[in-house]
Amino acid sequence: MSAISVQIKGELIAKLDVKAKEMDMATDKLIEKVLSDFIYLEKMERIRQKLEPHFKSIGIESEEDIFKIIS
């Protein structure tokens, strides 16, 4: 595992510390989770954008349309 150094403003660090305590985890582990989640969500958004034209071409405009099809 590698280490990185990042400057984080005091208010955000305080919020991270509070959230980490709420989740019963170390602040550095919360930061690692947040970064991992961000990367995953960004990847999913890129996939959604790539598939959107195909879905629209077959009449799927929303997640509700997909739910109707599979229900």
N, C-alpha and C positions, 0 to 999 in steps of 0.2 A: 504494500500500500504506500502511496506517496502522500506527502503533506504539501499543502498550499497555504499561502498567507493572504488573507483578504481583510481589507479595512471595512468595518461595518459601523455605521453611526450608532451612538449610544442608545437612542430610542429603539432602534430595531434589535439591537443586542438584548435589551431589556425584555422586549416582546418574545424573542427567541428563548430566553431563559425561562420566562413564565410558561410558555407553551411546552417546553421540554419538561418542566416540573409537572405540568398537568398530565403529560403523556408518560411520566415516569421513565424518562430517558435522558441521557447526557446531551447537552447542547450540541456537541460536535456530531453526534449520531443523528440528531434532528436535522441539522444542516445537510448531512449526507443524504438523508431520506428526502428532504425537500428538493435537493438537486436531482436526485434520481427520478423523483416523481415528475419534476419539470421536464426533464429530458424525455421521459416516456410520453407525457401529454403532448409535447411538441411534436414528437414522432407520429402520434396518432392523428394530430391535426393535419400534418403533411399528407398522411395516407387519406384522410377524409377529403382534403382538397383535390387530391389526385383522382379519387373515385367519384367525386360529386358530378362531373359532367356525364359519366356513364349512367349513374343513378337517375339524373334528370332526364336523360334520353329515353329511359324506360318508364318514366312517369313517377319516380320516387322523389318527392320533394322534402320529406322530413323523416325524422325517426318514427313518428306516428304512422307514416305510410309503411315503413318496414314492419312495425309491430302488427299492423293490420294484415300484412301478407303472411307473417309467420304464425298468427293466432288462429 
